[in-house]
């Protein structure tokens, strides 16, 4: 039988931006290791060939409020910057709806829910 050599793995990056309910939620999510693991698992579950997945979560959007504290000027959001490895030539794009469904499934047990606004 023929054998094949090791598959060359390449390092890839991608970013996902998700909106959240408010700035307090964004801060809570960014500081949570459970949430970070959910973001990592969501990528792995949607891209089976991805390994060595790392994600850095940061606040995005504006959390500035007017003096009365009631109006938001922009939707608070979180940016997830991913770095991962996958075999060379692998398709590394995410399906927005499938990723959002998977991420929300993983975040649900922690009481969080997000809307994916962009994939890059």
Secondary structure in CASP SS format (residue, H / E / C, confidence):
PFRMAT SS
TARGET T0000
AUTHOR 0000-0000-0000
METHOD secondary structure of the structure
MODEL  1
X C 1.00
X C 1.00
X C 1.00
X C 1.00
X C 1.00
X C 1.00
X C 1.00
X C 1.00
X E 1.00
X E 1.00
X E 1.00
X E 1.00
X E 1.00
X E 1.00
X E 1.00
X E 1.00
X E 1.00
X E 1.00
X E 1.00
X C 1.00
X C 1.00
X C 1.00
X H 1.00
X H 1.00
X H 1.00
X H 1.00
X H 1.00
X H 1.00
X H 1.00
X H 1.00
X C 1.00
X C 1.00
X H 1.00
X H 1.00
X H 1.00
X H 1.00
X H 1.00
X H 1.00
X H 1.00
X H 1.00
X H 1.00
X H 1.00
X H 1.00
X H 1.00
X H 1.00
X H 1.00
X C 1.00
X C 1.00
X C 1.00
X C 1.00
X E 1.00
X E 1.00
X E 1.00
X E 1.00
X E 1.00
X E 1.00
X E 1.00
X E 1.00
X E 1.00
X E 1.00
X C 1.00
X C 1.00
X C 1.00
X C 1.00
X E 1.00
X C 1.00
X C 1.00
X C 1.00
X C 1.00
X C 1.00
X C 1.00
X E 1.00
X C 1.00
X C 1.00
X C 1.00
X C 1.00
X E 1.00
X E 1.00
X E 1.00
X E 1.00
X E 1.00
X E 1.00
X E 1.00
X E 1.00
X E 1.00
X E 1.00
X E 1.00
X C 1.00
X C 1.00
X C 1.00
X C 1.00
X C 1.00
X C 1.00
X C 1.00
X C 1.00
X H 1.00
X H 1.00
X H 1.00
X H 1.00
X H 1.00
X H 1.00
X H 1.00
X H 1.00
X H 1.00
X H 1.00
X H 1.00
X H 1.00
X H 1.00
X C 1.00
X C 1.00
X C 1.00
X C 1.00
X C 1.00
X C 1.00
X E 1.00
X E 1.00
X E 1.00
X E 1.00
X E 1.00
X C 1.00
END
